[in-house]
């Protein structure tokens, strides 16, 4: 029986079967883009029920607060395509990325300006997440890290990438480790020229910048990328791009770490601000992809035949002279396709990466006036898009419904088919940034309809 063919809304026994299969039978492999989830986490291999959207509050729109918005995405639900819940957190904090704990019970939603981390309970009632805890002392506990970005699950732990520091608000930063309960564990500073911390510098750069993180446990490896500091990401985009000094303050490195010791092993030159990292799933596929925002390249980070990790650019993304600005990427579960969103032109591109050393663009679709994040289901049949990048970088004008939106599509292997859209500004919700998936089957819970049937019986 194929789990991805099951319709989870038909019966409670099926839902229970899928839940058991996810927890007990799924292999341990490589935040919600199901194909970029932590390797220590159960995956939703069937139909997801909800998408949780971490959303920036906007002045003059609704309550103006950052919020977690829950959207029903199960086609068998009578609320399909609708916002079913919204939890505001107070104020505007530059809501950005979020990640689930290894048991998928809690969603850690980070903010780049105030450095607060909002922890939501998403398992007690997947349709109505609850704000469980707010971590307000991240900077103090971490000894000066600012701008928590990726919140990534390790066994019983959350490891968090920082973007900046409280000394000069530049790009030098660290990884910060917490327990699932929200207790601080340790800080691991990114290697720099003046403190490589045992790492090998393979090229020109050791800038100490950070952004994203992924793990390959079977290779005892973590991989981190690099972006820019608070001074830049909180600046108006036009002003920053006109400032030559500001444009120099972007990361140019990918760091390979020892997963168990949390020590950096090798600093790779990847010039042009490498952002999201997505690692292959195949048991013999020892490589990851990243893309460079400023130079519009796909880079392959791979283990060579001698067991050494290397980095090389393997493809162009659009016309770099037009600054398409690649932002989010997503790898398919079979490692054959890589989706690449370019924010500035609103395009999503699909590359054939069956040969990871020679990606080929095979499909392009315009999603909106701008596009940032994408999340695909494990079976690759459903793809969701959101629009907001950073508050001071986002476009303010455009076609209604194409500026700040959530859009759902199906993918048949050849083209996208639009299913529904939600205009976040028209709905007075704010600017939608990043997504994570929820499903009743993860928690041995039936859908609300299934629970009603069971109660009647």
C-alpha positions in Angstrom: 0.0 0.0 0.0 1.4 3.4 -1.0 1.0 6.0 1.8 1.0 8.9 -0.6 -2.1 7.4 -2.3 -4.2 7.3 0.8 -7.0 9.8 1.4 -6.6 10.6 5.1 -10.1 12.1 5.5 -12.0 8.9 4.6 -11.6 6.9 7.8 -10.0 7.1 11.2 -8.4 3.6 10.9 -6.5 4.8 7.8 -5.4 7.9 9.6 -4.1 5.8 12.4 -2.4 3.5 10.0 -0.6 6.3 8.3 0.4 7.9 11.6 1.9 4.6 12.8 3.7 4.2 9.4 5.2 7.7 9.7 6.5 7.3 13.2 7.6 3.6 13.0 8.3 2.8 9.4 9.7 5.8 7.7 13.5 5.8 7.1 15.6 8.5 8.9 16.4 10.9 6.0 17.2 14.9 5.7 11.6 23.3 7.4 7.1 23.2 5.6 8.4 22.0 2.6 8.3 18.3 3.4 11.4 17.6 1.4 13.5 20.0 3.4 12.5 18.8 6.9 15.0 17.7 9.5 16.1 14.1 9.0 15.1 13.4 12.6 11.4 14.3 12.0 8.4 12.3 10.9 7.2 13.3 7.5 3.7 13.9 6.1 3.8 11.5 3.1 0.0 11.7 2.5 -2.3 14.8 2.2 -1.4 17.6 4.5 -4.4 19.2 6.3 -3.1 22.7 7.1 -0.4 25.1 6.1 0.9 27.4 8.9 2.0 30.8 7.5 4.4 32.9 9.6 3.2 36.4 8.7 4.6 39.9 9.1 2.4 42.6 10.6 1.9 45.7 8.5 1.1 49.2 9.5 -2.5 50.0 8.5 -3.5 46.4 7.9 -5.7 44.5 10.3 -4.3 44.5 13.9 -0.8 45.3 12.5 0.8 42.4 14.4 2.9 39.5 13.4 0.8 36.3 13.4 0.6 32.6 12.6 -2.1 32.1 10.0 -3.6 28.6 9.5 -5.0 27.7 6.0 -7.0 24.5 5.3 -5.5 22.8 2.3 -7.2 19.4 2.3 -9.4 19.3 -0.8 -11.9 17.0 1.1 -12.5 19.6 3.7 -15.5 22.0 3.5 -13.1 24.7 4.5 -10.6 24.0 1.8 -8.8 27.1 0.6 -9.9 29.2 3.6 -8.1 30.8 6.6 -9.4 28.9 9.6 -7.3 30.5 12.4 -4.9 33.3 13.1 -2.8 33.9 16.3 -1.3 37.4 16.7 1.8 37.7 18.9 1.9 41.4 19.7 3.9 44.0 17.8 6.0 43.7 14.6 9.2 41.8 15.0 10.3 41.1 11.4 8.7 37.6 11.4 10.8 35.4 9.1 11.4 31.7 9.4 9.9 28.9 11.5 10.7 25.3 12.2 9.1 22.3 14.0 10.6 20.3 16.8 11.6 16.7 16.1 8.3 15.4 17.4 6.4 18.1 15.4 4.5 19.1 18.5 5.8 22.7 18.5 6.5 25.3 15.9 9.4 27.7 16.7 8.8 31.0 14.8 11.7 33.4 14.8 12.0 37.2 14.2 14.9 39.1 12.8 14.5 42.5 14.4 13.5 41.9 18.1 15.1 38.4 18.1 12.1 37.0 19.9 11.2 33.4 19.3 7.5 32.4 19.5 6.8 28.8 20.2 3.4 27.5 19.1 1.6 24.3 20.2 0.5 22.8 16.8 -0.3 19.2 18.0 -3.1 19.7 20.6 -5.4 21.0 18.0 -3.8 21.2 14.5 -6.5 23.5 13.3 -6.0 26.0 16.1 -2.3 26.5 17.1 -1.8 28.1 20.5 1.0 30.4 21.5 2.8 28.2 24.1 5.9 30.2 25.0 7.9 33.3 24.0 11.7 33.3 24.3 12.7 36.9 24.9 16.3 36.6 26.1 17.8 35.0 23.0 20.4 37.7 22.6 21.5 37.7 26.3 21.6 33.9 26.6 23.5 33.4 23.3 26.1 36.0 24.3 25.2 38.5 21.7 23.6 36.7 18.7 21.0 38.8 16.9 18.4 37.8 14.3 17.4 34.1 14.8 16.7 32.7 11.4 16.4 29.0 10.8 15.1 26.9 13.7 16.1 23.4 12.9 15.3 20.1 14.7 18.0 17.8 16.1 17.1 15.0 18.6 15.5 16.8 21.5 17.1 20.0 20.4 16.6 23.0 18.2 19.6 24.5 16.6 19.2 28.1 15.4 21.2 30.1 12.9 21.8 33.8 13.7 22.2 36.6 11.1 23.9 39.3 13.2 25.4 40.3 16.6 24.7 43.0 19.2 28.2 44.6 19.0 28.2 46.1 15.5 24.9 44.7 14.0 27.1 43.3 11.2 27.1 39.8 9.7 29.3 38.0 12.1 27.2 35.6 14.0 26.8 32.0 15.5 24.7 28.9 15.8 22.7 28.7 19.0 21.4 25.4 20.5 18.3 25.0 22.7 16.4 22.1 24.2 12.9 21.4 22.9 11.6 22.8 26.1 13.2 26.2 25.3 16.2 26.1 27.6 19.5 27.5 26.2 22.3 25.0 25.7 25.3 26.6 23.9 26.5 29.0 21.3 28.9 28.0 18.4 30.4 31.0 16.6 30.9 30.9 12.9 34.6 30.5 11.9 36.4 33.7 10.9 39.9 34.6 9.7 40.9 35.6 13.2 39.3 32.5 14.8 38.8 29.5 12.5 38.1 27.3 15.5 39.9 24.3 14.0 38.3 24.7 10.5 40.2 24.6 7.2 39.8 27.7 5.1 39.7 26.4 1.5 39.6 29.7 -0.3 39.5 33.5 0.1 36.8 33.9 2.7 36.1 33.1 6.3 33.6 35.9 7.0 31.7 34.5 10.0 28.3 35.1 8.4 25.3 32.8 8.8 21.8 32.1 7.4 20.5 28.5 6.8 21.4 25.0 8.1 20.8 21.4 7.1 22.1 18.1 8.5 23.2 14.8 6.9 23.5 12.5 9.9 24.9 9.5 8.0 27.9 11.7 7.0 28.1 13.3 10.5 27.7 16.7 8.7 25.9 20.0 9.1 26.1 22.6 6.4 25.5 26.3 6.9 25.2 29.2 4.5 25.6 33.0 4.8 23.6 36.2 4.2 24.0 39.7 5.9 23.6 41.4 9.2 20.9 43.6 10.9 22.3 46.8 9.4 21.5 45.6 5.9 18.4 43.5 6.2 16.6 46.2 8.2 17.6 48.9 5.6 15.4 50.0 2.7 16.3 47.8 -0.3 16.9 50.7 -2.7 19.0 52.6 -0.2 21.1 49.5 0.5 21.7 48.7 -3.2 22.9 52.2 -3.8 25.4 52.0 -0.9 28.7 50.4 -2.1 29.8 49.7 1.4 26.5 48.0 2.3 26.8 45.8 -0.7 30.1 44.6 0.5 28.5 43.3 3.7 27.1 40.0 2.4 28.3 36.5 3.1 30.4 34.5 0.7 30.8 31.2 2.5 29.3 27.8 3.2 30.6 26.0 6.2 30.7 22.2 6.7 30.5 21.2 10.4 30.9 18.1 12.4 27.3 17.3 13.4 28.2 15.5 16.7 30.8 17.9 18.1 29.2 21.1 16.5 32.7 22.1 15.4 33.4 23.7 12.0 35.4 21.5 9.6 35.8 23.4 6.4 35.0 26.9 5.1 34.0 26.9 1.3 34.0 30.0 -0.9 30.5 30.5 -2.3 30.5 34.2 -3.3 27.3 36.2 -3.6 25.2 35.4 -0.5 24.3 31.7 -0.5 20.8 31.4 1.1 18.7 28.3 1.5 20.3 24.9 1.7 18.5 21.7 0.5 20.2 18.3 0.8 19.6 15.2 -1.3 17.7 12.2 0.1 19.2 9.2 -1.7 21.4 7.0 0.5 24.4 7.5 -1.8 23.7 11.1 -2.6 26.2 13.0 -0.5 25.4 16.5 -1.7 23.3 19.6 -1.1 22.3 22.6 -3.2 22.3 26.3 -2.4 21.7 29.4 -4.6 23.4 32.8 -4.5 21.1 35.8 -4.2 23.5 38.4 -5.6 25.1 36.4 -8.5 22.1 34.2 -9.4 23.9 30.8 -9.4 23.1 27.3 -8.3 25.9 25.9 -6.2 26.6 22.2 -5.5 28.1 21.4 -2.1 29.3 17.8 -2.4 31.5 15.1 -0.9 34.2 14.1 -3.5 35.6 10.6 -4.0 38.3 11.3 -1.3 35.7 12.2 1.3 36.4 15.9 1.1 33.6 18.5 0.9 33.8 20.8 -2.1 31.7 23.6 -3.6 31.2 24.6 -7.2 28.7 26.6 -9.2 26.8 24.4 -11.6 24.1 26.5 -13.2 22.8 30.0 -13.9 19.4 31.2 -12.7 17.8 33.5 -15.2 19.8 36.7 -16.3 22.0 37.8 -13.4 22.3 41.3 -14.9 18.6 41.8 -14.2 19.0 40.8 -10.6 16.3 38.1 -10.4 17.3 37.5 -6.8 17.0 33.7 -6.1 15.5 33.2 -2.6 13.9 29.9 -1.8 14.6 26.5 -3.2 13.1 23.0 -2.8 14.4 19.6 -3.8 12.1 16.8 -4.8 12.0 13.6 -2.7 13.6 11.6 -5.6 16.4 14.2 -5.9 15.5 14.7 -9.6 14.1 18.2 -9.5 15.1 21.5 -7.8 12.6 24.3 -7.6 14.1 27.8 -7.5 12.1 31.0 -6.7 13.4 34.4 -7.9 11.8 37.1 -5.8 12.4 40.2 -8.0 10.7 38.8 -11.2 8.1 36.7 -9.4 9.2 33.5 -11.2 9.5 29.9 -10.1 11.8 27.7 -12.1 12.3 24.0 -12.1 15.6 22.4 -12.8 16.4 18.8 -13.7 19.1 17.9 -11.2 19.3 14.2 -11.9 22.9 15.0 -12.7 23.6 17.3 -9.8 26.8 18.6 -11.5 24.8 19.8 -14.5 21.3 21.1 -13.7 19.1 22.0 -16.6 16.1 24.4 -16.5 13.0 22.6 -17.7 10.0 24.8 -16.6 9.3 28.4 -15.7 6.1 29.9 -14.3 5.4 33.5 -13.1 3.7 33.3 -9.7 3.2 37.0 -8.8 4.7 40.5 -8.8 7.1 39.0 -6.2 7.6 35.5 -4.9 9.6 34.3 -1.9 8.9 30.9 -0.3 7.7 27.6 -1.8 6.7 24.4 -0.1 6.0 21.2 -1.8 4.3 18.0 -0.5 6.4 14.8 -0.2 4.8 13.3 -3.2 5.5 16.4 -5.2 1.9 16.8 -6.3 1.1 20.1 -4.4 3.2 23.3 -4.3 2.4 26.4 -2.3 3.9 29.9 -2.6 4.1 33.0 -0.4 5.3 36.5 -1.3 7.1 38.4 1.4 10.9 38.6 1.7 11.7 41.4 4.2 9.5 44.3 5.3 11.9 46.9 4.0 12.6 45.1 0.8 9.1 44.1 -0.3 7.3 45.7 -3.2 4.4 47.9 -2.2 2.4 48.2 -5.5 1.2 45.7 -8.1 -1.7 43.8 -9.3 -4.2 43.1 -6.5 -3.7 39.6 -5.2 -0.2 39.4 -6.7 1.8 41.5 -4.1 1.2 39.8 -0.8 -0.5 36.4 -1.2 -0.7 32.7 -0.5 -1.2 30.6 -3.7 -1.8 26.8 -4.0 -1.0 24.8 -7.1 -0.9 21.2 -8.2 2.0 19.8 -10.1 1.6 16.9 -12.6 5.3 16.6 -13.5 5.0 18.9 -16.4 3.2 22.1 -15.3 1.6 23.9 -12.4 -2.2 24.2 -12.2 -3.6 27.0 -10.0 -6.1 25.8 -7.3 -6.7 28.9 -5.1 -5.2 32.1 -3.8 -5.6 34.2 -0.7 -4.8 37.9 -0.9 -3.3 38.6 2.6 -3.6 42.3 2.4 -7.2 42.2 1.3 -7.9 39.8 4.2 -6.1 42.2 6.5 -3.6 39.6 7.6 -0.3 41.2 6.7 2.6 39.9 4.6 3.0 36.1 4.4 6.5 34.8 4.7 7.2 31.2 5.5 5.2 28.0 5.6 5.0 24.7 7.6 2.6 21.8 7.2 0.3 20.2 9.7 -1.7 16.9 9.5 -4.0 15.1 12.0 -2.4 11.8 11.1 0.9 12.9 12.8 -0.8 12.8 16.2 -3.1 9.8 15.7 -6.0 12.2 15.5 -8.9 12.1 13.1 -10.1 15.1 11.3 -13.0 17.0 12.9 -15.5 14.9 10.8 -13.9 11.7 11.8 -14.0 12.6 15.5 -17.8 13.4 15.1 -18.4 10.0 13.5 -16.5 8.3 16.3 -18.5 10.1 18.9 -21.8 9.1 17.3 -20.7 5.5 17.2 
